[in-house]
Amino acid sequence: MTTDLNILASKFRECAKLAGIVVPEISIVLEKILAPQNKLSSLPKGCFAVYVFFWNGQCLKVGKVGQNSQARFKSQHYRPSSSSSNLAKSILAYKNEIGLSDLTEETVGDWIKENTDRVNFVLDAQLGVPVLTLLEVFLQCALRPRFEGFASQMSQ
């Protein structure tokens, strides 16, 4: 992970300020989980989050979760069949292009846990969904994730 995430959080607060929203520094908590991801925390009560996956210095995925999205926060990105769009499914779809041709539906989740770093930007839910959405889009613009959305939406 080569990006200074504290600087990104600070720049996001500046961005929100341009929209007339004050995001106190204490309203964003950075949770860095370096590979191997042995222990994934739960989304704290009363919080939203934007999560980011990194591999070999590249951002793979940026996504957001609301207060009632524990499964999305903790497990869906590690199991390709768990949702219509997730990191595991994206990696499998492009595994040959990124040099991971040996991965399968059974092994991709463990590979993600063993090889990717994850950062959670945990937000106070009182900031509201528009601030959550702004943070997700801000990080997508700043980090240029390899996988974003559905395959049909990706331009890569």
Steps between C-alpha positions, in 0.01 A plus 500: 500500500684807378226759549499711816148433617504769769569759229213358295266529798610861548446579131157341521407730788606794277285361218198468728559855621467621140153346507421686822542194724726499804646155568682510835830313508366269771209398272729290277697211648753317281528128560800350317505122465821380340530162330436244618155614604467264795233687690230704333314728734129566494360832394453696824146589600396845377763504226534485124821399323685531175741208453800480270695192390865533388731246336860563396457874545191513278148575613273213399162603639325786681153444640260626763268351759220641707419425862313176425751342260711269717513226233619745235757640743637171633457221249341561159820619328673173587237269343424536127149357527395721792376800298471630147811716532795430729879495499528120478278491191699782335833331569376175350367678191838661435732243658698432182556871434636559849713184516285293736382229262517227766227654718162327521167577667617287791840670543444867413365599844803362680726664241338840569548457875861387462614752238304824521508787743168652598424844634166592651404866521243475779261797517255616759159421344367834624693657213239348267493292183600790270830534691554122479438511125728804459782318682460191282510702178786717627708188575409344165623814323815527712598131497375384157404145603565221249155350561201722543139406446387231261720370219278677247575831675877456503702664225811294551 
